[in-house]
Amino acid sequence: MTAVARPQVGAPARWEYPPHSEHVLSNGVQVVFFHLPGQHVVSTRLAISAPLWSEPRSREGVATIVTRTMDEGTQSRSADEMAEALEVNGIALSAGMLGSGMLVDLDATADHAERGWQLTTEFLSEPAFDAGEVGRHVHQRLAEIEQELADPGGRAALEWARSFYTDSSRGSRPTAGRASTVAGITSADCRQFHAASVRPSNATVVVAGDMDRAQALTSLERTIGRWAQPAPARGAADASPSRDEVRTDPDRILFVHRPGAVQTQIHLGSLGPDRRVDGGWAPYPVLGFLIGGSPTSRLDSVLREDKGFTYGMRAGFRSRSHDGVFTVSGAVRGDSTAESVDLILGILAEAGKGFTEDELHSAADFIGKTAPVRYATADVVAGEAGALRLDGLDSTFVTDYLAQLSQLTTDDLARAWSLWSDQPRSIVLVGDAEAGADAVKALGRGEVEVVE
C-alpha cells in the first residue's frame, strides 16, 4: 500500500477587514457599505454623534430614554402599530448609547431592508415620545438602577467610576443616568434632546450584507436620505468635548460593606491609552490577554489555578472617547480578600519585568488568527464599523492593528506597559468589610475607606 505524504501546513494568509465603499446621501448622511456575499441578513448600524456630555446635567440618562422610546410610536403610528410593522417584516431593531454617541441596530433580510430603513426614517423624523411610553421606560430604568446597585459587579463598577473621576467629569456617573436625574425625565426632555442631537448632519449609516450596492444606495436615498435636518433647538446643550479628569487622590481602596457576603467583588482601574496611542494599539490587546484575558493568563494562573480563590479574573485595556482605562475585575472568596488584592497588585508589578517570547506569540496568534471568526457575520462587521465611526476612525484601524501583531516584540510590550503601569489607580471591594477590611488595611497598599 502506497503511503500518502502528509500535507504541509503553511502560515495563514493575512486577514483584512472586509473592503467598504463610502457615499453621501442628499441630506448629508454618510454611508459606509460592505458587500458581504452569502450574508443574507443585512445589518445596518446608524451611528449618531450625540455624546453623553451633551446631556443636561440635571437630566442625565435622557439620551438612553430617547434610544428606548424613539420607536415607541411616531406621529403616524402608535407604538403597537410600529411594533407590528417591524414584526411582520422580520425586522430586528434596538438602540443604545456609548460614551461618544448613539447606535441604532437594524437587521433584516435583503428583501426587507428598505422597509426597515423606511420605518427607521419615520421614528428618526417624527418620534411621538408619548408621555405614557416615556414614563414606562423611566420606571424601567429606575428599576435597573436598583438592580445595578444590588449586583456586586455593577456596584463595584459604579463606585470605581465615582471614586476615580472628579464629580464634574461625565465618566464618574452612569451612562444611563442616576435615579436622581432619571426620575425627572419627561417627554419634553426627550423631544428637546432628540431635536438638538439626533440629526442627519451627525449621522453615519453602515450597511453590511449580501445586497447590491446600487440597489442599497437607491433604497437609502428614498428612505434615510429623506430624513430632514430639523431647525436648531433652542436651549440645546453644549456638545463640545469634555475630557474626564482623574481625582488628585485616586490611590485608595473603597470597601463597600455587604454584611455576610461570602464573596468579594474586586474592581481595580487606572488610566490607559485610546486607540490613537503612540506606537499603535496592537500591544494593548496582547497585554490584556496575557494579564487577564484568558484562562491561562497570569491572574487566573495564580488566583484560580494555584490558589482556588476565584472562578476567574478578567483584565484589559478599553479605549474611551478621549483616553482609556485599564481594569481588573472579578469575584474572590471572602476569606481571601486581602491576599487576593495583594496578589493582584504583585502580578501587575511583576508585569513590569517583561514578557516572554512564548507569551507574546501565544497572545498575538490567538488575537490575530481568530479574527476571521470574530468578524464572520454582517452583524459584527457593521457593529464594529459603526462604533469606530463614533470614535472618528474607520475599519482600516482593525486591519492595521491586526497586521501590527505579527511584528510585535517583547520590547514593544515592555514599552507599552511602562507607559501606563505607574498611573494612579483606584480599587473598589464589595463584600463583608467587617470580615475583611482590617486585613486589607494591614497590607499597607493605600488608604482604605469603608462605606455602607
N, C-alpha and C positions, 0 to 999 in steps of 0.2 A: 504494500500500500504506500503510495507516494505521500510524503508529508507536505503539508501546506505551510508555506512560510508565514510566520506571524507578521501582520501588517505593522508598519512603523507609525506611531502616533506623533504627529508634529504639533508644534505650538499653534494655538487657535489664532485665527485671523483677528486683526484689530477690529473691535466693535465701535461703531459710531452711532450717535443718536440719529434717529430717522431724519432724513432731509426735510426741509419745510420751505414753503414759499410765503411771501408776505404781500399784503394788499391793503388798500384803504377804501372803505365804503364811502358813499357820497356824503354821509353825515359826519365823517371823520373817525369813525370806529376803525381801529386797527384789526386786521385779520391775519392770523397765523394758521396755515393749512398744512397738515401732514396727510399724505396719501399713503394708507396702510392696507395693501391688498390682503383680503381674507378677513379683515376686521369688520364684520358686517354690522356690528353695533357701533354707531358713530357717537363719539364722545365729544362734547362741547364744554369748554370752560370759558366763562365770561369773567375776566379779571378787571375789577374796577378799583382804581386807586382812590380809596376812601379810608385813609389810615385812622387808627384809633385815636390819635391825638387831635383829630378834627371833631371829636365828640365834645359837647359842652360838659364841663367837669361835673355839674350837678345832675347830668343825665347820662353818665357813662353806662354803657350797655344798650343804648338806643340803637347803635349800629347792628348789634346782634338781633334785637327785636325786629328791626327792619328786614334783615335777611330771612327771618322766620315768618313774616307776615306779608311780604310783597306779593306772594302768590295766593294769599288767603282772600281772594276776591278782588275784582277790579271795577271800574266804572261800568263795564259792560257785562260782567259775570259775577255771580255770587261765589263764595268760597266753595260751595258744593259743586257748582257748575264748572269751576276751574278744575277741581279735583277730578270730576268725571271726564272732562276733555283730555286731561293728561292720561287717565287710566285707560280709556277706550283706545287710545293711540299707542299704548305700551311705552309711555314716556316716563322715565325716572328723573326726578328733579330734587335738588337740595341746594342749600346755600349756607355759607358760613363766613366768619371773619378771621383773618390773620392780622398780625400787627400792622402790616403795610396796606391792607385793603380787603376787599370783598371778593369771594369766589362763588359764582353760580355754576353748579354742575348739572349738566343735562345729558342724558343718554337715551338714544332711540335708534331704531333700525334706520338704514339709509332712506327707506321709503317714507318714514315718518319724521325725518329730521326737520324738514321745512315746517311741518305743523308744530313741532317743538319750538322752533325759533319764532314762529308767529305768536304762540302763547307767551313766550318769554318777552317778546317786544310789548305785548299787551300789559303784562304786570310791571315792566320797567317804565312804561309810558303813563299808565293810569291806575296805579295801585289805589285801592279804596281805603286801606288802613281803617277798617271798621272798628269801632270802639270795642265791641264785644270780642273780636278776634285778637286785637292788641291786648286787651285785658286778660284774655285766656293765656296768651304767651307770657305776659308779665308774671302771672301767678305760677306758671310752669317754671320760669326762670328762678323765681324766689324759692320754689321747692328744690330746684337744682342746687342753689346756693347752700341750703341746709344740708343736702346730701354731701356736697363737696367738703363742708366743714366737718361732717361726721366721719368721712372717709380719711383714714390716717395719711394715705398718699396725697390726696387732694389738699388736706390741711397743711401738710409739710411743704408742698409746693407754694401754696398761697403765703404761708408765713415766711418762707425763704425770700420771695419777691419783696414782701413788705419790709423785711429786715435788711435786705441788700441794697435796694434802691432808695433814694430820697423820696419823701412824701410827694414832692412836686412832679416826680417822674411817672409817666403813664405806666411804665413797666412794673411799678410797685403795686399795681392794682389789677384785679382780674380782667381778662379780655372782655368777658360778657357782663361786667359790672358787678357792683356790690349791692346788697339788699337796700341800703340807704339811697342809692341812686336809681336802681331799677324800679323800686316801688312807685315812684312818681311819674314814670314814663307814660305819656298819653298818645293818642292818635295824632294830635297836633305836633308833638315832638318828632314822631316818625315822619310825618309829611315834611317837616322843615329839614330834617337830616337828609331825607331822600332827595328833595329838591336841590339841596346845596351840594350833595356829594355823588349821587348816582346819576351820572351824566355821560352822554356819548363821548365827550372830549376826554373823559377819564378812563375809557374802556378799551379793552383788547379782547377779541374773540379768538379762541384757539379751537380748531376743529381737527379731529383725528379719526380716521376710519377709511373704509373702502367706499369712497364716494368720488365721483368725477369732480375735478376741481372747478371746471367751468360751471357745472350744474350747481355746485355748492355756493359759488360766488353769486350766481344769479339768484338763488334762493335767499341767501343772506341779504342781498341788496333789497329785495322786496319785503323783507321782514325786519331784521335788526337795522338795516340801512334806513328805514323809515322812522326809527326812534328819533324824535325831535329833541333838539337842545332846549331845555327849559330856560326861562328867564332867570337871571341871578336871584337867589333867595335873599330876602332881607334878613339881616342878623345872622348870616352864615358864620359858622365858627372858623377861626384861623386854622388853615390846614398846613401851615408851614412846619417842616420837620422839627421835632423836639428830641434832642438826644437825652437818653436816660442818664442820670447821674448816680454814681455809687456813693453810699454814705461814707463819711470820713472815718467811721469806726466799725467797718464791717467784720473785722476779725473777731467774731464772737460765736457763742453757741447758745441757741434758744431751745429750751426744753419745754415742750407743750405737755402738760400733765394729763394723762389718761389713767385714772386710778384702776388698778387691776389688769391693765393691758399685759398680755403675755408676749407681745412683740413690740419692738421699737422701730418705727419708720425713720429712716435716715435720709436727709436731703442736703447734700453739700453742693455749693456752687460758687463759681468765680467768673470773672470776665474772660472772654475768649474772642477769637477773630471773627470777622464777617467773611463772606465769600471772596472779597477783593483783597485779601491779605497778601502782603508782600511774600514772594516765594511760592504763591499758589496754594490752592485749597487742599490738594491731594494728601499732604501729610496728616491732616486732622482726622479724616475718617479712619485712617490707619491707626493713629494713636488711640482713638476711641475704641476701636475694635480690640486692640491689644490690652488696654487697661480694663475695659468693662463692657465690651460689645459682643462677647461670645461666651459659651460655656467653658472655653479654655483660657479665658482672659486672666490677667494677673489677680484681679479682685476675686473672681469665682474660684480660682485655683486655691486660694488661701481660705477665704471666708466660707465657701460652700464645701469644697472637696476635702480640705485639710481639717478645718475646724467644725464644720457642720452647723454653722451659725445661721445660715440663710438658705432659702431656696434659689436665690440668685440676686446678684447686684448688677446694675447697669450704669455705664458711664459713657460720655461722649460730648463732642462739640456740636453746638447748634447755632447756626447763623441767625441773626436778627436784622432789623432794618438798618441800623447804624453801627452795630457791633455784634458781639456774640456772647455765648456763655459756655462754660464747661461745667457739667453736672455729674454727680454720682448719686444714685438713689437706690433704695431697696429696703426690705424689712429684715430685721435680725431678731434672734431670740432675746427676750427682755433681759435675761440674766447675763447676756454677753454684750450689752450696750457699750459700756466703756471700752472693753477690749476691742470691739469691732471698730469703734471710732479711731482708736489708736492704730489698729492695723491698716485701716483705710488711709490715714494720713501718712503712715510709714510707706505704704505701697506707692503713693503719689510721690513721696520724696525719693524713693528708690528709682522711679522712672527717670529722674534727672541724671542717673548714671548711664543711661543709654539703653538701647535695644539691640538684640542680636540679629544677624542676617536671617536666621531661620524664622524669627518672629516677623521681621519685615516681609519676607516673601510669603509667609502663610496668610498674613492680613491682606497684602496687596493682591495676591492671587484670588482670594475669596471675594474681595470687593470688585475687582476688575472682571473676573471671569464669570461671576453670577449676574453681571449687568444685563446681558441679553434676556435672562429670565425675568429679572425685576421689571424691565421695560417691555415686556412681551405683549401687553394689551394696550388698546387705544385709550382706555381709561387712565392708565398710569402715564402714558406719553402726554396726553392732554393736561392732566393734573400737574405734572412736574413743570411743563412749559408755562402753564398759567401762573403758578406760584413764582417761577423765575421772573416772569414779566413784571409782577408786582415789585420785585426787587431790582428792576432795571436791567435784567440780564436776559439772554436768550438761551436756547437749548444747546448751543455750541459750548456753553460752560461745562455741561456734563461730559461731552466728548473730550474736551481739553483736559479736565482733571483726571478722567479715567486714563487718558494717554500718558499723563504725567506719572501715574502709579508705577509703571514699569521702569521708570528712570530714577525712582527714589533710592536714596542711600540711607544707611543708618545715621550718617551725619546730618542728613536733612531732617530726620525725625528728632534728633537731639536738639537741633537748632529750633525747630518749630515748638517743641515742648518748652525749651528755655525761655521763649518769648512770652509765655503765658503762665508758667508754673509758679511764679512768685507774685501773682496778682492777689489782692485781698479776697478773702473768701468768707462766706457765712455758712454755718451748719445749723440745721433745724432737726430736732429729735421730737418725735411724737410717741409717747409711751408713758410708762409709770415712773414719774420723776421721783417719787418717794423712794422707790427701789433702786433707781439708777443715777440720780443727779449727783450725789456725793462722789461716786466713783468717777464720773465724768470730770467733775471739778478737780479731783486729785490727779488727773492726767497732766494738768498744767498747760493745756492746749489753747487756752483762751478763757475770757470771762464767760461764765455760764449764768443765764437768766432763765428762771422757771416762771411759766405763765400757765394759767388755767385754760 
